[in-house]
């Protein structure tokens, strides 16, 4: 049984032996020794500092997408961003960093204006950001429709898909560096790449998103269209961690994406326990109800082996692995 407490040794709400599996989109995995739940960016900075003072390099948990957590107990500290969900407009008269302190007015009174920018804290859910932009008639986030998770993780990994990536609209980010310094960096200084925000291990505290004023009806229709297309091609209503593997360079894969490679290697529909490689899209592993992390790791290993044997390619993981020996849980990378 876990007990929530504001322990004197932690600068925010803390839970000992907290279950993490239910906090992930795949719904598998065990617990963590300590879960910290800051409610402001300042508390997040303090929580990370306190964990490091106790000899732990904390892991950041957002919406639990793009994450595969091992069974058992994860030692150390996880810092959750769930309570850092505020989204608001930048203050034109504020000093550097001050706009991250204001709260978004109700949408009932929020006028569109010509400054189509939003400020979001690390825990702002991606679906919520898409809805805010859609309701305002601001364009730029439609391509993120159906993408789960929180802003912080989305910025760190440059979340996105065929219709665009999050860094397409990031104007600047507020970060906690590995050295414990709070800094702001413009997009040009970060130079994000495919599925990589290129932040050198810094923790995202928030971001300014620069959108474009458009017609509400047009933005709404694009969001709906992208969701329809995504639902037709991906198991968006099932428990998954999103795409398991990165798409390899097209010049090496003959233009095939990871899902197509997996399908042609005969790995679609593979089952281990209650985990299955989706029949709808080969780059998704779905939890049909009671899957264990060990089942998912076994599927990852089998899928990589089949693709390596058929195409001579070693698929690179997109999903993050948390647990004993982390990446080793999925087995050795197959040698093509």
Secondary structure by P-SEA (a helix, b strand, c coil): cccccccccccccccccccccccccccbbbbbcbbbbbccaaaaaaaaaaaaaaccbbbbbccccccccccccccbbbbbccccbbbbbbccccccccccccccccccccccccccbbbbcccccaaaaaaaaaaaccccccccccccccaaaaaaaccccccccccccccbbbbbcccccccccccccccccccccccccccccbbbbbbbbccaaaaaaaaaaaaaaaaacccccccccccccccccccccccccaaaaaaaacccccccccccccccccccccccccccaaaaaaaaaaaaaaaaaaccbbbbbccccccccccccccccccc
